[in-house]
Amino acid sequence: MTKIVVGGQVEKQEIAKLIKEIGGNEVEVDIKSDIQAANLVKTGKADYYVGACHTGGGGALSMAIALLTRDKCVTLSMPGRVPKESEIIKAVEEGKVAFGFTGDHYKVILPILIREILKK
């Protein structure tokens, strides 16, 4: 079972619901504050962190970067920069565990991201 925590500032309920729809019985999803979510990944109680905000990196990832280091985090989209499937795949392959994106891109990102995470 892959444990995914949802942090960030926007669309938390919708993101969690879509992750569960995509991952089904293979994922456990929980919504937390940014610091709680990042700390769960840091302590090994969750496998991945996802979060959305209006910029894709600030409110979505700031606590994850602080607790997990920038090397484990990636911004997958920003305003005006639509996510690319190849970048999402590369981030998972590189071992990133915290993913930030803009709230308006979660329906594009999550199907690819969850598929790649579940391959591991």
N, C-alpha and C positions, 0 to 999 in steps of 0.2 A: 504494500500500500504506500503510495507516494503522498506525503503530507505537504500541502501548499497553504501558506498563509497569505491573506490579502491585507495589505496596508494601503498607503497612499491617501489621497484626499478626496477623490471623486469616484463615483460609480462602484463603490465597494460591493453593494448587494448584487448588482448586475454582473459584475466580474465573477464573484463567487458562484452565482447561479450558473453562468456559462461554463465555468471550469468543471462544475459537477456534471452538467449535461454532457460535456465532451468526454470527461474522464470516467464517468460512471463509477463502478465499484472499484476502479483502480486508484481513485484519488480520495483523499480526505481534505476538505476545505474548511478553513476557519477564518473569520474576519477579526482582526485585532487592530490596535493602534499601531502606528509605525514602529515605535520603540519596542513594543511587545512582540510584534511580528519579526522584526530583525533579530531580536534576542532569541526567539525560538529557533531560528535558523542557526544562529551562532552556537547555541548550546546543543544542537543536534536533535531538538524536539520537533523540528519541521525540516523538510528538505529544500523547499523553495519559497521565495517571497515574490509576490507580484504587487504592483501598485500603480495607480494612475493619478495624474494631476493635470493641470492646465499646460505645463511646460514639458512634461515627460521626464524630468530629472530632479527638479527641486523638491516639491512636496511628495513626489512619488518615491524618491530614493534617498533623501538626505540622511535619514536615520540608518538605513541599510548601509550606505557608504561609511558612515561613522563607525558602525559596529562590525561590519564584515570586510571592510576595506574596498577601495575602488576596483581592485583586481577581480573581485567576486560579483561586481554589479555592472549593469549595462542599461543605457537608455535606448530603447528600441524605436521610439518615435518622438517627434517634436512637432509643434505647430508648423505646418507647411512642409514637413518631411514625412511622407508616408512610409511605413515600415516595409522593408524588403524581406521576402522569405529567406533569401540566402543569408542575410544578416542575423535573422532569428536562429536559423540552424547553426550558424557559426558560433553564436554566443553560447548555445547549449553545449556544443561540442567542445568549446574552450573551458567548460566547467563553471560558467557563471551560474549563480544561484539566486540572484536578485534582479528582477526585471522591471524597469519603469517605462511608462508610455503615457501618451495623452489619452484622456478619457474617451475621446471620439474615435480612437483606433482599436479599442479592445476587441471588437467583433472581428477585426482582421487579424490581429496578433494572436489571440488565444487559441484558435484552432491549430495553428502552426506550432505555437509554443508548447501546448499540452501534448500534441502528437510527438514532438521531438523529445520532450521530457520523459514520456512513457516508453520511448524506445530504449532509454538507458537502463 
